[in-house]
Structure formats: structure tokens, C-alpha cells
Amino acid sequence: MQFIKTKDSSFTVYNERYKEHYHTLSGALEEAFEKHVNAIGVEDESHILDFCFGLGYNSIAATKGHKNLNILGLENDLEIIKAIKNLTVPKEIEKEFSAFRNLTEKPEITDENNNTIKLILGDAIHTIDQLPEVFFNRVFFDPFSPKKQPEMWSKEVFKKVFALMKPGAKLSTYSCAKMVRENMKAAGFIVMDGPIIGRKSPATIAIKSHLASRNQQLAPRKMCNYSS
Ligand SMILES: C[S@@+](CC[C@H](N)C(=O)[O-])C[C@H]1O[C@@H](n2cnc3c(N)ncnc32)[C@H](O)[C@@H]1O
């Protein structure tokens, strides 16, 4: 796997199947911090879902300065997980990254700040069905683009993710596509602009309202079952 240097000196990869880079070329690490971690904020003890883990930048960035995080990463490509072993990262996250290298040998690691990172390998559309409802405080949502991978950005997937989140929980993603935002709203999210980083359009933040009732929280899962 060939690493490509982005403008902030962090490396990304090009995916031949989807004909897309894993990150914006303006900065892979900057994207992780600015479009995800800083955009929705992370607190110690949070339960985080890293939906499309890849090289793990979003999770690595989340662990910086935090302790007792419980991170669950979903990824279907073992090759990209193996590539983590050979990744060189910028100095600012070298310390946090050292524990992540072990993910190439075992699916669950704990770093020196008691942050636990667990990977589930498989198609995230299906592996999310194994996860507990009303559990996550933060979600980093990071598939390939809606143009290349529309199935990942569907109303049904957002409904499943919504059901996994606690009231007040937040989701971050780089896309602001109309279809994406409409599907998020249909799933029950409040949708807002995220930061503008490395391009003209904003990222997106989706919030599960504190007012989401237990019934509303569970409704998406029921609807998915009816249609499947
Ligand atoms: C845009 S990259 C994500 C970059 C990643 N967050 C990082 O920091 O490196 C998309 C990732 O989603 C993974 N992916 C694509 N389809 C998937 C699926 N159906 N289930 C799980 N992972 C998937 C790809 O293998 C790739 O690693």
C-alpha cells in the first residue's frame, strides 16, 4: 500500500476500487481534528463510534489529551488495518499513535491513558446491528463519498446510527451533500454546518436531540426490521 503525503505532512492512501483518497489532500490529520474531534468535542469517558476506521486518524486524534475513552471502530478492509503498522505520523500524535500500531496484531488495545480501542471487521452496514442502542456519545462518520458509496449514506443507515446514540450525542462527517443531510433529518437528526476546512463547503454535524424520547430512539430500529 502506497502512502501519499498530504499538505499537513500526514499521510493518506488512494483507494483503487472507489478511485478516492481516504482523506482530503489538504491534510489528513487536520481533517481528523477539525472536521471530527474538535467539531463535535470529545470528553473523557466518552463512548465513540468510529464508523469507517481506515488508518484510524479520527480515533487517534480523539485520544489526544483524553482518558478512559471507549472507542469502537468499524472497518471492512483488513489491508488498511495492516497498513497502520507502516504508517508514519506527525510528531504531534506520535505518542498517541504508538498504541494503535498494535491493532495490526489484535483487535482490541488499551493505551497508557486507559483509552480502549476495539475494532470490528466486516461490512459496517451489518456490523452496526451488533452494537448496543442508546450507547454512544460521539460518532465519526467517514465512508467514501456519497457519490461513490451511496449505500453508506442512506436513511436506513442513519436510522441505525441514530438508534445507537444517546440523547445529546453528536455525529461528525465531512460531507454536506443535500441527499446526506436530508437522510440525516429523516432519521431524526438535527443537522448543522460543520467547519469549512480544505474546501469551500462546510462539513456536517448531526445531533440527536436531548428531547428524543425512548420511543423515538427505538423507532428507527423497528422500522429497519420491518423493511428487512
Ligand atoms: C474515507 S476512508 C476513512 C478514513 C479513516 N477514517 C481514516 O482516518 O483513515 C473510508 C474507509 O471506510 C472503509 N469502508 C468502506 N466501505 C465499508 C463498509 N461497508 N464497511 C466498513 N468499512 C468500510 C474503507 O475500507 C476505508 O477504510
The ligand as an SDF file (V2000), in Angstrom:
LIG
                    3D

 27 29  0  0  0  0  0  0  0  0999 V2000
  -12.6830    7.6570    3.6180 C   0  0  0  0  0  0  0  0  0  0  0  0
  -11.9250    6.2470    4.3010 S   0  0  0  0  0  0  0  0  0  0  0  0
  -11.9450    6.6040    6.0350 C   0  0  0  0  0  0  0  0  0  0  0  0
  -10.6910    7.1730    6.5510 C   0  0  0  0  0  0  0  0  0  0  0  0
  -10.4890    6.8900    8.0060 C   0  0  0  0  0  0  0  0  0  0  0  0
  -11.4670    7.4570    8.8610 N   0  0  0  0  0  0  0  0  0  0  0  0
   -9.0760    7.2600    8.3950 C   0  0  0  0  0  0  0  0  0  0  0  0
   -8.8830    8.0660    9.2990 O   0  0  0  0  0  0  0  0  0  0  0  0
   -8.1590    6.7170    7.7980 O   0  0  0  0  0  0  0  0  0  0  0  0
  -13.2640    5.0720    4.2360 C   0  0  0  0  0  0  0  0  0  0  0  0
  -12.9960    3.7900    4.9760 C   0  0  0  0  0  0  0  0  0  0  0  0
  -14.2070    3.0550    5.0170 O   0  0  0  0  0  0  0  0  0  0  0  0
  -13.9350    1.6880    4.8000 C   0  0  0  0  0  0  0  0  0  0  0  0
  -15.1860    1.0810    4.2950 N   0  0  0  0  0  0  0  0  0  0  0  0
  -15.7600    1.2410    3.0820 C   0  0  0  0  0  0  0  0  0  0  0  0
  -16.9060    0.5590    2.9970 N   0  0  0  0  0  0  0  0  0  0  0  0
  -17.0810   -0.0310    4.1950 C   0  0  0  0  0  0  0  0  0  0  0  0
  -18.0870   -0.8770    4.7370 C   0  0  0  0  0  0  0  0  0  0  0  0
  -19.1560   -1.2510    4.0090 N   0  0  0  0  0  0  0  0  0  0  0  0
  -17.9440   -1.3210    5.9920 N   0  0  0  0  0  0  0  0  0  0  0  0
  -16.8710   -0.9540    6.7470 C   0  0  0  0  0  0  0  0  0  0  0  0
  -15.8860   -0.1510    6.2840 N   0  0  0  0  0  0  0  0  0  0  0  0
  -15.9900    0.3070    5.0330 C   0  0  0  0  0  0  0  0  0  0  0  0
  -12.8160    1.7020    3.7930 C   0  0  0  0  0  0  0  0  0  0  0  0
  -12.1070    0.4800    3.7860 O   0  0  0  0  0  0  0  0  0  0  0  0
  -11.9870    2.8770    4.3170 C   0  0  0  0  0  0  0  0  0  0  0  0
  -11.0490    2.4380    5.2600 O   0  0  0  0  0  0  0  0  0  0  0  0
  1  2  1  0
  2  3  1  0
  2 10  1  0
  3  4  1  0
  4  5  1  0
  5  6  1  0
  5  7  1  0
  7  8  2  0
  7  9  1  0
 10 11  1  0
 11 12  1  0
 11 26  1  0
 12 13  1  0
 13 14  1  0
 13 24  1  0
 14 15  1  0
 14 23  1  0
 15 16  2  0
 16 17  1  0
 17 18  1  0
 17 23  2  0
 18 19  1  0
 18 20  2  0
 20 21  1  0
 21 22  2  0
 22 23  1  0
 24 25  1  0
 24 26  1  0
 26 27  1  0
M  CHG  2   2   1   9  -1
M  END
$$$$
